């Protein structure tokens, strides 16, 4: 059983739609069960999780497209994930069936995990399920040679998180990703992926004509560039890591045509605080010409700059001061300055 509570107070100090502050929180509870330990068969894993969200998000003051806080859910409560995964061929192949957050499986970089802005933690362009709007799907992962993994998924088109009936898969979305783990200079680990998605549903183009299908691509890299204490098998490696991710989609039927995020994190800058993390990053979204025209936007893009310091206060408690500066929020508002303080309790 896992329990996590994330809470934070954020204020828009200047710019955006208007100044103001708010508190928001998210409680997450998850249960993971091993089929063998439950007295059933081998190589199986069950997972069920739910959440309760409270407090209005800061985006209502900022007016941005990328929400400054990833856990500011509009859905108050739900049973968000329930799936079963089975492993075959000595764990070289896994198949997961059920309702899940696929953004943690596809187009995801570990170094983005500690950022608060959803521009880093969420998917901007791909049409695949992500918290809090998850959907049924079947996802497989096949381990190839030398650290390469091929992932494939098919998801139901209905991402309404509050519906629990069995999926029909009338207009499914397909996603594929090839990823590779590697090392450079002997001890510096790296991760890279390339993938794409195709949604078979019908979409209205900004010209007013209906079109069948929607698609896009994503590529990312997560590379440690310096290790404080060289170690190949440490769970939390101390040092500096760089990441970058590019996502694209068809511009005539999507609000976004492109998103780019990149940043640097430094874990364990002090030997007295080996688990603390400092990070700085930038996430930019480019609006499609049709969406910009329909929404009467002044600007064609929005860029979020974030700096944070995440302190591991105790084994179960983290505290994270956060600063964000958002250029052209929502493509329509003055630049905004945000200050926040986030804490997380996890067991």
Secondary structure, DSSP 4 states (H G I P E B T S, - for coil): -EEEEEEEEEEEEEEES--EEEEEEEEEEEEEEETTTTTS-SSEEEEEEEEEEES--THHHH--SS-S-TT--SS-EEEEEEEEEEEETTTTEEEEEEEE-GGGTSS--GGGTT--SHHHHS-SS--S-BTTB-EEEEEEEEE-STTEEEEEEEE-S---TT--SPP--TT-EEEEEEEEEEEETTTEEEEEEEEEEEEEEEEE-TTS-EEEEEEEEEEEEEEEEEESS--SS-SS--EEEEEEEEEEE-TTSSSEEEEEEEEEEEE-SBTTBTT-EEEEEEEEEEE-HHHHHHTT-S-SEEEEEEEEEEEE-SSSEEEEEEEEEEESGGGTSEEEEEEEEEEEEE-
